[in-house]
Amino acid sequence: MIEAIILGIVQGVTEFLPVSSSAHLIIFREVFNIGSSISKYGLAFDLALHVGTLLAVVIFFFSDLWKIFIQGITKPKENKLFYYLIVATIPAALAGILLEDLIDSIFRNNLIIIGCGLIIMGVVLYIADSFNKEKKSLEKITLKDAILIGIMQTFALIPGFSRSGTTISTARMLKINREDATKFSFFLSIPVIAGGALLKLLKHSKEVMNHLSIFSIGTITSFIVGILTIKFLLKYLKKNDFSIFMWWRVLLGLFIIFFVIFK
């Protein structure tokens, strides 16, 4: 139970910050040996944690999401954001169906690759944020923007690259302002997490039902912490940039690489 709570906190914090939640979950298990007893539940437990953060973003942004949906249905020509979110979801959905098992077998527990991914995307995020000063709003996103962000989201299948990191970096390169780039990343997480979690949890339904208390406490924890993290990040970005997350990614990536080399 304690390990489930700790991993729920880790997921709730790192899912929305551009630092890679999957990398942090793996690091906590492989390096700090926290959650090793839960590792027997495999990917199903991680996806249960993702369900918690999925519920967090849906509830936190419910009014915005409902507005986007209704306006997309009633006034599709004037309000295209709903359809852009669908388009941006397609590349990651296809990549997940076709490549997820292969990528998991190659990259999931390779700490060197995870460390390099943390460093690379940290630098990319910093450059994308620092050298793009124009501030395009969410309403100004184009179909081309949505497609490019969706394509880059496929790199999030590799632990360390980060779904929010890749999507926010791409959005910033496309001149979208920090808060709206982050919101678009949040909105884009909903169909991707929902689809992946539903398929995997159905596949592992026996493990979920046999250990429902463990899965439930992890999900509830990630939900509560996820709500707090979303609120913090949106407030933080009103006055600050993404540089702190770049430094965290680079330092953590270097730590992991040195850990593997010298252990």
C-alpha positions as CSV (number, residue, x, y, z in Angstrom):
1,M,0.0,0.0,0.0
2,I,2.8,2.4,0.9
3,E,4.6,1.7,-2.4
4,A,1.3,2.2,-4.3
5,I,0.9,5.6,-2.6
6,I,4.5,6.6,-3.4
7,L,4.2,5.6,-7.1
8,G,0.8,7.4,-7.2
9,I,2.5,10.6,-6.0
10,V,5.3,10.1,-8.5
11,Q,2.8,9.6,-11.4
12,G,0.5,12.5,-10.2
13,V,3.5,15.0,-10.2
14,T,5.4,13.8,-13.3
15,E,2.5,13.1,-15.7
16,F,1.8,16.8,-16.3
17,L,5.2,18.3,-15.7
18,P,7.4,17.9,-18.8
19,V,9.8,15.4,-17.1
20,S,8.5,11.9,-18.2
21,S,6.3,10.0,-15.8
22,S,7.2,6.6,-17.3
23,A,10.9,7.3,-16.7
24,H,10.3,8.3,-13.1
25,L,8.2,5.3,-12.4
26,I,11.0,3.0,-13.8
27,I,13.7,4.9,-12.0
28,F,11.9,4.6,-8.6
29,R,11.6,0.8,-9.2
30,E,15.0,0.1,-10.7
31,V,17.2,2.6,-8.9
32,F,15.5,3.2,-5.5
33,N,13.8,-0.2,-5.3
34,I,10.5,1.5,-4.5
35,G,7.6,-0.4,-5.9
36,S,9.6,-3.6,-6.6
37,S,6.8,-5.7,-5.0
38,I,4.3,-4.1,-7.2
39,S,6.3,-4.7,-10.4
40,K,4.8,-8.2,-10.6
41,Y,1.6,-6.5,-11.7
42,G,3.6,-5.1,-14.7
43,L,2.4,-2.4,-17.0
44,A,-1.2,-2.8,-15.7
45,F,-0.4,-1.0,-12.5
46,D,1.3,1.9,-14.4
47,L,-1.8,2.3,-16.5
48,A,-4.0,2.3,-13.4
49,L,-1.9,5.3,-12.2
50,H,-2.5,6.9,-15.6
51,V,-6.2,6.5,-15.2
52,G,-5.9,8.6,-12.0
53,T,-4.2,11.4,-13.9
54,L,-6.6,11.1,-16.7
55,L,-9.5,11.7,-14.3
56,A,-7.6,14.6,-12.9
57,V,-7.3,16.5,-16.2
58,V,-10.9,15.7,-17.2
59,I,-12.3,17.0,-14.0
60,F,-10.0,20.0,-13.7
61,F,-10.7,21.1,-17.3
62,F,-14.3,19.8,-17.5
63,S,-15.9,23.1,-18.4
64,D,-13.3,23.9,-21.0
65,L,-13.5,20.4,-22.5
66,W,-17.3,20.6,-22.6
67,K,-17.2,24.0,-24.3
68,I,-14.7,22.7,-26.9
69,F,-16.9,19.7,-27.6
70,I,-20.2,21.6,-27.9
71,Q,-18.7,24.3,-30.0
72,G,-17.1,21.8,-32.2
73,I,-20.4,20.0,-32.8
74,T,-22.6,23.1,-33.2
75,K,-20.2,25.5,-34.9
76,P,-17.5,23.3,-36.6
77,K,-16.4,26.0,-39.1
78,E,-15.7,28.6,-36.4
79,N,-14.4,26.2,-33.7
80,K,-12.0,23.6,-35.0
81,L,-10.0,22.8,-31.8
82,F,-12.1,19.7,-31.1
83,Y,-11.2,18.3,-34.5
84,Y,-7.6,19.3,-34.2
85,L,-7.4,17.3,-31.0
86,I,-8.7,14.3,-32.8
87,V,-6.3,14.7,-35.7
88,A,-3.3,15.2,-33.3
89,T,-4.3,12.0,-31.5
90,I,-4.1,9.7,-34.6
91,P,-0.3,9.4,-35.0
92,A,0.3,8.4,-31.3
93,A,-2.7,6.0,-31.4
94,L,-1.3,4.3,-34.5
95,A,2.2,4.2,-33.2
96,G,0.9,2.8,-29.9
97,I,-1.0,0.0,-31.6
98,L,1.8,-1.0,-34.0
99,L,4.9,-0.3,-32.0
100,E,4.3,-0.2,-28.3
101,D,5.2,-3.8,-27.5
102,L,8.3,-3.6,-29.6
103,I,9.4,-0.3,-28.0
104,D,8.6,-1.6,-24.5
105,S,10.8,-4.7,-25.0
106,I,13.7,-2.6,-26.3
107,F,13.5,0.6,-24.3
108,R,11.4,0.2,-21.2
109,N,14.0,-0.9,-18.7
110,N,17.1,0.4,-20.5
111,L,18.3,3.0,-18.0
112,I,21.0,4.4,-20.4
113,I,18.4,5.2,-23.1
114,I,16.1,6.6,-20.4
115,G,18.9,8.9,-19.1
116,C,19.8,10.0,-22.6
117,G,16.1,10.7,-23.4
118,L,15.7,12.8,-20.3
119,I,18.8,14.9,-21.3
120,I,17.9,15.3,-25.0
121,M,14.3,16.4,-24.4
122,G,15.4,18.7,-21.6
123,V,17.7,20.6,-24.0
124,V,15.0,20.5,-26.7
125,L,12.4,21.9,-24.3
126,Y,14.7,24.7,-23.2
127,I,15.7,25.7,-26.7
128,A,12.1,25.6,-28.0
129,D,10.8,27.7,-25.0
130,S,13.7,30.2,-24.9
131,F,14.0,31.1,-28.6
132,N,10.3,31.4,-29.5
133,K,8.9,34.6,-28.1
134,E,5.7,35.0,-30.2
135,K,2.6,34.1,-28.3
136,K,0.0,32.4,-30.4
137,S,-3.2,31.5,-28.5
138,L,-5.0,28.2,-28.4
139,E,-7.7,29.6,-30.7
140,K,-5.0,30.3,-33.3
141,I,-3.8,26.7,-33.6
142,T,-3.9,25.4,-37.2
143,L,-4.4,22.0,-38.7
144,K,-0.6,21.9,-39.5
145,D,0.2,22.7,-35.9
146,A,-2.0,19.9,-34.7
147,I,-0.5,17.3,-37.1
148,L,3.1,18.3,-36.1
149,I,2.3,18.1,-32.4
150,G,0.6,14.8,-32.9
151,I,3.5,13.3,-34.8
152,M,6.0,14.4,-32.1
153,Q,3.8,12.9,-29.4
154,T,4.8,9.4,-30.8
155,F,8.3,9.9,-29.4
156,A,6.7,9.7,-25.9
157,L,6.5,5.9,-26.3
158,I,10.2,5.9,-25.5
159,P,10.5,6.3,-21.7
160,G,12.4,9.5,-20.9
161,F,11.2,11.6,-23.8
162,S,7.9,12.5,-22.1
163,R,4.5,13.0,-23.7
164,S,4.0,16.4,-22.2
165,G,7.7,17.3,-23.0
166,T,7.4,16.5,-26.7
167,T,4.1,18.1,-27.2
168,I,4.9,21.3,-25.3
169,S,8.3,21.6,-27.0
170,T,6.6,21.3,-30.4
171,A,3.9,23.7,-29.5
172,R,6.5,26.3,-28.4
173,M,8.4,25.8,-31.6
174,L,5.2,26.7,-33.4
175,K,5.0,30.0,-31.4
176,I,2.1,28.9,-29.1
177,N,2.3,30.6,-25.7
178,R,3.4,28.6,-22.7
179,E,0.0,28.3,-20.9
180,D,-1.9,27.3,-24.1
181,A,0.9,25.0,-25.2
182,T,0.5,23.3,-21.8
183,K,-3.3,23.2,-22.0
184,F,-3.2,21.7,-25.5
185,S,-0.8,19.0,-24.1
186,F,-3.2,18.3,-21.3
187,F,-6.2,18.0,-23.6
188,L,-4.2,15.8,-26.0
189,S,-3.4,13.4,-23.1
190,I,-7.0,12.4,-22.6
191,P,-7.7,10.2,-25.7
192,V,-4.2,8.8,-25.7
193,I,-4.2,7.8,-22.0
194,A,-7.9,6.6,-22.2
195,G,-7.3,4.4,-25.2
196,G,-4.1,2.9,-23.9
197,A,-5.3,2.3,-20.4
198,L,-8.6,0.8,-21.5
199,L,-6.9,-1.7,-23.9
200,K,-4.3,-2.7,-21.4
201,L,-6.5,-2.9,-18.3
202,L,-9.0,-5.1,-20.1
203,K,-6.1,-7.3,-21.1
204,H,-4.9,-7.5,-17.5
205,S,-8.4,-7.4,-15.9
206,K,-7.7,-10.5,-13.8
207,E,-4.7,-8.9,-12.1
208,V,-6.7,-5.7,-11.5
209,M,-9.6,-7.5,-9.9
210,N,-7.4,-9.8,-7.8
211,H,-5.5,-6.8,-6.4
212,L,-8.2,-4.1,-6.5
213,S,-7.2,-2.4,-3.3
214,I,-3.6,-1.8,-4.5
215,F,-4.8,-0.6,-7.9
216,S,-7.4,1.7,-6.3
217,I,-5.1,3.4,-3.8
218,G,-2.6,4.1,-6.6
219,T,-5.2,5.5,-8.9
220,I,-6.8,7.7,-6.2
221,T,-3.4,9.0,-5.1
222,S,-2.3,9.9,-8.7
223,F,-5.7,11.6,-9.2
224,I,-5.4,13.9,-6.1
225,V,-1.8,14.7,-6.7
226,G,-2.5,15.2,-10.4
227,I,-5.1,17.9,-9.7
228,L,-2.7,19.7,-7.4
229,T,0.1,19.5,-10.0
230,I,-2.1,20.9,-12.8
231,K,-3.1,23.8,-10.6
232,F,0.5,24.5,-9.6
233,L,1.9,24.3,-13.2
234,L,-0.6,26.7,-14.7
235,K,0.0,29.2,-12.0
236,Y,3.8,28.7,-12.2
237,L,3.9,29.3,-16.0
238,K,2.2,32.7,-15.6
239,K,5.5,34.2,-14.4
240,N,8.2,31.5,-15.2
241,D,9.6,29.5,-18.1
242,F,10.4,25.8,-18.5
243,S,14.1,26.1,-17.6
244,I,13.8,24.5,-14.2
245,F,12.4,21.3,-15.8
246,M,15.3,21.3,-18.3
247,W,17.8,21.3,-15.4
248,W,15.9,18.6,-13.6
249,R,15.8,16.4,-16.7
250,V,19.5,16.9,-17.4
251,L,20.7,16.3,-13.8
252,L,18.5,13.2,-13.4
253,G,19.6,11.9,-16.8
254,L,23.3,12.3,-15.8
255,F,22.6,10.6,-12.5
256,I,21.0,7.6,-14.1
257,I,23.8,7.2,-16.7
258,F,26.5,7.4,-14.0
259,F,24.4,5.1,-11.8
260,V,24.4,2.4,-14.5
261,I,28.1,2.9,-15.3
262,F,29.5,2.8,-11.8
263,K,27.0,0.5,-10.0
